[in-house]
Amino acid sequence: MKEYVFAYGSLLNKGSRERTFHTARVYKAYIKSNSGYLRTFNFRSKTGFTALGLTKSDNNKCKSIINGLIIEVENSQGFQQLDSREIGYNRIDITEYVEVIFNQNDDNNDDNTDNNDVNKKIWVYVPSVNNAKLADQELPI
């Protein structure tokens, strides 16, 4: 089974993520609006700022598509490194909510990941309850 992480914040930056783990394949993707997730600045860092995170909407009328990338994580060591980097976030399975657009690694676009491939799992990091607080004057973005 191939496993991926959905990147929507600092993991979008190749240099930033490759300081954590080597990335193989990268695909443009989005989280569908029926997921209930919204992107917001709601992760309170211990270093004194509020970072980008996701939250589940309490309002079923609030629909949001979240664009980003899915990045193939080739082995369990990659997830161990990501879990260490993303302390204060929980890794959540969002496979059913992700739509893949295309492979950024191949100009011919011949190596797309199949949206219907049941042999893949896509994870996302969401702030834990203890770390999920909106930005304010004391801890801004």
Buried (B, 14 or more C-beta within 10 A) or exposed (E): EBBBBBBBBEBBEEEEBEEBBEBEBBBBBBBBBEBBBBBBBBBBEEEEEBBBBBBEBEEEEEEBEBEBBBBBBBEEEBBEBBBEBBEBBBBBEBBEBBEBBEBEEEEEEEEEBEEEEEEBBBBBBBBBEEBBBEBEEEBEE
